[in-house]
């Protein structure tokens, strides 16, 4: 049974999804969960992209010990230096150096000849190998590259010190048959291929990312690059959960498996979904809400008699269970703390106290408390751990079918003053947002608004996601509350606070650089 290394790029390629903007605390929370999931390599970011990215990659590499943390780098010495600065204190520092190899990229983007590309690739790998014990090299747009040119450049970068060679389907163009041919051709024609592992990185533009990744494994790939829930540029990346479960269920076909802790899959999927604001479709394989639902009478009858008639994956395999909890309004702090640990969260005493208080308040309003409810409360506390420039103190909305909706809000401003404002709108949410904009006293454009319930039932918690543009910066925001309108206000204020935190950090970085 071959062991396939899992390279997760949720924090780098995944964060490049349109509308996704993770702050430092959220990245760290995801990294810790990826470690619990058993991911071999975590691509934590692109250190040279910004001082903030370098700082977050450095912090993650210092904390994560069970997975190797890696940073992306162009074939530029300054990028490699930034990656080393971020990763040098990690357990097993790695670097991911890339350069484009397809004729269309070399001609129109790089404006370099094939010989110049080979020379640049070799120089960058050789430079990186002087510091990093593990160097991964990627041929960007490899699947539209000339195979003989790939053979030539791969042989030279392996000689220069690359120990992992990544073959990306950068634009999601390839088919399973074609990518299998590429991997077999490279294994047969690169003379020193035994000195490096082959890796596959597939995008989902044609809906073939998982199929292509599995075909690459079948053809000899020893590493697969993917993201949680398949998020990423454009249509996204290959889905980690689908690949891991696919290899596990069909060992008879692939003769390969991963070290992924499968029971952590659902929890990881839920965490990434909440923090990125990207909902998992109900019909999503492995982790969608309908993945183990049976509507058809024939299917229901079969499953009741023998689950394997219509279920090839058991819910328990990926960590799906009934959401019933023993906890309620009479539960004590110790039991609550144990449940937080069971859910995979690490919380400071201050955070625990805040969430426990919110839990007690919720228990007075809601008859049944679920794991998803606790998960949502804990997530909200984690994302609210940065500076709270604005904080809603009270909210009142007047609405009637024959009246104009009016919102009155009392809020603390950054200077500490408590102010109260009121405004109207065509609906209750618009009235709230008009009032908040009046308090903030600056234009805020709402780009997207989405609401969903944590669970079914009339007493379900409401979860609101927004995208806004404020101070020429876009950001997402999230809010959770028993009341839909309160959750809407929280999401809006959270987005504004996130932007202000980011702007403050950028000013600080500029000052440090100036000094």
N, C-alpha and C positions, 0 to 999 in steps of 0.2 A: 504494500500500500504506500504510494508516494505521498509525501507531505507537501502540500501547497502553501506557500507563505501568503498571508493576507496583508496587503498594503492598503491601508485606509486613507483616503484623501478627502474626507468630509470637511476637515478644517481648512483645506486649501482649495481644491477644485469645487467642493460642495458649496463653500461659502461664496463662490463666484456666481451662484444662482441669482438671477434678477430679483431684487427686493430683499435679499438676505444680508444682514449686517450683524454679526455676532460681536459682543463686547468681550473684554478679557475674562470676566467671571464665567460667561457662558462657554467660551472656548475651553476653559479649564475643566468645567463640569463635564463637557462632552469627552474630553481627553481621558478623564478618569474613568468614565463609563466604557470607553473603547478599550482601556486597559483591562477592565473587568470582563469585557466581552472576549478577550483573548486575541486581539489583533496583534500581529507580529510587528508591523511597522506603521507608525502614525505620521503622516505628512502634516506637520503642524502649521505650515504657512510658507510664506515667501519672504524671508528676513530682509532682503534688500528693498522690498516694496515700500516700506515706511518704518520709521522708528517704532511705531506701535506694534507692527507685525514682528519686528525683531524682538521686542520686549516680551510679547506673548509666547513666541516660539522658545525663547530662552527660559521663561518661567515653566512652561510645560516640560521641556527637556530636563529641568532640574527636579521636577516632581515625579514624573512617570518613570518607573523602574522596571515594570514588567513587559514593556514594549519598547522597541527601538524608535526614537524620535528622529524625524528627518525634515530637512528644509529644502525648498526648491531654489534653483539658481540658474540664471542664464550662463552662457559660456563667456563670462566676463569676470576678471579677477576681483573687482570690487564686490560683485555678488557673492563670490566664493568666500571672500573675507568676512562679509556680513553673516553668512551662514555659519562660519566657524565661530564667530563671536557669540552667536546665539546658541550653538550646540556643543561647544567644546567641553562643557561640564556635565553633559549627559552620560547615561550608562553606556550606550553604544552609538556615538554620534555618526550620522550618515548624511550624505549630501546627494541631491538629485539634480544633476546637470543636464541641460538639454540644448539641442540646436536642431533646426529644421533640415530635413534631407530630401524633401520632394522637389521636383523641378519647379513647380508653381511657387513654392515658398522660397526656394533659393533665388529664383529670378525676380519675383515681384516684392517679396518682403525683405529678405536679407540683402539682395542685390550683390550676391557673392557667387563665385564660380564653385563647382564641386571640389576642386583642389583646395580652394580657400576654406571651404566648410570643413574638410577633413583636417586641415592644419589647425583651425580654431578649436575643433573638437578635441584633438589630441593634446593641444596646449592646455586647455581648461581641465581636462581629466588628469593630466600629469600634475598640474598645479594643485588640484583638489586632493589628489592621492598623497601629497606630502604631509597633509594634516589629518585627513579623514581615514579611519581604518576601513570604512565601507563607502565606495563610490558607485552610485547608480547613474548610468548614462541613458538618455532617451533620444531617439530619433523622431523628432516631432513630425507628424504627418507621414509616418513610416509606411502606412498602408497604401499611400499613393506615390511611393518612392520606387526607383529602379532597384530591382533585387540585387543585381551585381554591384551597384554602388553601395547598397546596404552591407553586403558581404565585406566589401573593401573597408568601409569606415568602421564597422564593428570590430573587425580583426585588429585595426590599429588602436582603437580606444581600449580594447582589452589589454593589449600590450602596454598601454600607457597607465593601466591601473584600475580600470573599471571591473567590478566584480558582479554587477547586475546590468543586463542590457534590456531596456524597456522598448517594446514595439507598440506605440500608440496608434489607435485608429482615431486620430484627433477630430475628424469631422463626421464620424459615424457612417462611413461610406462602404465599408467592407462587408462581405457576407461570410457565414461560417466556413463554407468550402474554401474560399479564397484565403482567409486568415490562417486556416489550417495548413494550406500550401506554403504560405510565407514562413511559418515556424518550422515546418519540415525542411524547407529549402535552406534556411539559415543553419539548422542543426547539421545538415549534410555538407554544407559548403564553406562555413567559417572554420578555418583550420584549428583555431584555439578556443572554440566554443565551449570546450570542457572546463575552461577556467572561469566561466561566468554562468550565472543563472539567466534564463530568459523570462521576461515578464510581459504581461498583456495589460493594456490600458484601453478600454473600449468605451466609446460614447454611443448614445442611444438615439441618434437622429432618425434612424430607420427602424427603431424598436428592436434592434438586434444585439444590444450591448452584452446581455447575459449569454445569449446563444453564442456570440463570437468569443466571449471569454472562456466558455466551456469548450469550444472547438479548439482554442489555443492550448488549453490544458491537455486536451486529448492528443494534440500534436507535439507536446513536449514542454510547454511553459511550466515553470516551477514557482512562479509568483503571479498573483492576479491583483490588479488595482481596481478599487471600487469605492463606493460611498454608501452610507446608511440611507435607506429609502431611495437610492439611485439619484440623489440630487446632484446638481452640477450645471455647468455651462449649457446653454440652449435646452435641449431635451434631456440633459443629465448624463450620468455615468452608469456603468454596470452596478446593479444592486447587490451589495454585500450579502444581505440575508438570503436572496434567491440563489446566489452562487454557493454559499456555505451549505444551505439545506439541500440544494440540488446534488452536490457532491456526496453529501451524507446519505441521501435516499438512494442514489444511483451509483453506489460504490461498485456494483457489478459491471457497470459500463465504463466508468472513468478510472477505476483502480486508484483513486486518489481521495484525500480528505484534508480538512484543515484542522487547526487547533482551536477553532472558535467554540466558545461556551454557548451552545445553542439556546439554552434556557434564558440567556440574557438578551436575546434578539428583540423580543417584543418591547422590553423596557428601554433598550437603546433606541429603537425606532420611535417610541413615544417621546423620549427626551429630545431627540433631534427635531422631531416634528414641532414640538412646543416652542423650542428655542429659536428655530428658524422661521416659524410661522407658516411653514409649508405643510398643509394637511395631507395625510396619507389617504389616497382614494380607497373607498370601501372595497373595491374589487382588486386591490393590490395583492399580488401573490405573497404568501407567507405572513404578512403583517396587517393586511387590510381587515376591517371589521367583519367583512363577509367571507373571509378566507376559510372559516370553519362553520359557516351558516348553511343550513339546508332548508330550502323553501319547497322544493318539489316533494309531493307526497310519496312518490316512488323512492326518492333519495332518503327521505325521513324514515320510511319503513325499513330500508336496507341498513341504515346506520344503527337503528334501534336493535336490529337483529345481530349485526356484526359491523363494527365501525370501519373495518378495512374495505367494506364494499364500496364506499365512496370517499374515504379519507385516507390519503397516502401519507399525510403528515398529521401527527397527533397535536392538538393544541398545546399540550404540556411540553412537547419537545422544544418549542420556541418561547416558552414562558408565558403562555396564555392560560389564565385561570379565571374562575368566577371572581368577581370583584367584591364579594361579600367580606366584610371585616367584623371582628368582634368589637372593635372600638366604637364607642358612643359617647354621649355627653357625660356619662358617669366614669369614663375611663381616666386613669391616672397618667401623670407625666411620664413615669417609667415605662409603662406599656406603649405610650405614644413614641417615646424615644426608640424603643426596640423596633417598632414598625418602620420608623424612618430609616434605621440601619438596614432592615430587611428589604426596603425599597431601593437600597444602593446609594443613599445620600449620606454625605458627611456634613455635619452641621455644627457650627460653634454653639456655645451655650446661649449666646444672645439671639442667634437665628432660631434655635430651638424654642426659646421662650416666646418669640414673636409668632412662630408658626403654631405653637401649642395654643396660644391665645386666640389666633384666628380659627383654629380647629374647634375650640370650645364655643366660639361665637356661631360658627357654622352648625355645630351640633344642636344648638338651641333652635335653629331655623329648619334644619333638614332631618328627616326621620332616619334615613339610612346613610351612613358615611362609607364611601368606597375607597379603594386604593387609588383610583384615579383622582378623587377629590383631594386626598392627601398629597398626591403627586403634584397636582396643580397648585396647591397652597405653597408647597416647598419650592416649586419652580418660580413662583411669583416672588418669594422672599429672596431667592438667589439672584433674580434679574433686577431686583430692587436694591441691591447692596451697594450700588454706586451712589454718588452724591445726589440727594433729592433737592434740586433747585426749587421745584414747585411741588406742593403737596395739597391735595384737596382735603379740606376740613369738613365741609358739609355740602350736600347737594339736594336741591328740591326742584321738582319738575311739575308744572301744572299743564295738564293736557285734557282736552275734551273735543268731541267731534265737531262742535260748533264754536270752539275757542281757538285762539292762536297759541300754540305750544310756547311756554315760557320757562326758562331755566334760571334758577338763582343759585349761585355758587359762592362759598366762602373758601378762600385759598391762601396759603402761605407763599409769599414771593421770595426770591433769592435774597433780598435784603432783610428778611425776617418779618416784614410787615404782613399783617393779616388784612386782606381786602375782600370786599363783597361786591359782586357784579350780577347783573341780570341781562338777558337778551332773549329775543324770540327767534323762531325758525319755522320752516314749513313742516318740520317734524320734531319729535323730542330730542333725537340725537343731534340734529342740526342746531337746535336751540342750545344744547349743552356745549357744542363745539364753538358756536358763535360767542358764548359767554366766556369760555376759556381763552379764546383768541383776544377778547377785549381785555382780560386780565393780563395776559402776556404782553399785550400792546405791541404786537408785531405780526405781520402776515404769516399765516400757517396754512398751507394748501394740503387738503386731504386727498391723497392719491388712490388709496384703497381702504376698504372697510369690510371686515368679515366677522361674522359671529357664529359660534357653534356651542353646543352644550357639552359638558364633560361626560355626562351619562344621560340616559333616557329618564323620563319622569317629569312631573310638573315641578318638582323641587330641585331640578338639576342645576349645578353651577353653570354660569354663563362665562364663556371665554371669548374675548374680543381681540382681534388683530387689526392693526391699522398700519398704513404707510403714509408718511407725511413729508412735506418739504418745508424746512424752516431754516432761516439763516443760510440760504443757498446750499443746504445739505439735506440729503434724504435719509430717512431712518424708519425702521419698523418699531412698533410698540405693542405691548400685550397687557391685558388686564383681565383679572378673574374676580367674580363676585357672584353673590346669590341673585343680585338684581342686574338685569341687562343694562340699564342706564348707568349704574355705578361702574360696571365693567367697561363700558364705553368711555367714560371719563378717565378711568385709570389708564386705559390703553393709550389715549391721546397724551396724557401728562407723562406717561412712561416714555413715549417717543420723543417728546420735547426734552426731557431730562437726559435721554441718551445722547441727543445731539449736543447739548450743552456740555456734557461730560467729555465728549469727543473733541469738541472745540477747545476746551480747557487743556486737555492733554496735548493737543497739537501745539498750542501756544507755549506750553511748558517745554516741549521737545525743541521748539525753535530757539528758546532762550538757552537751553543747555548746549545746543549746537553752536550758538553765537559765542558762548563763553569758551 
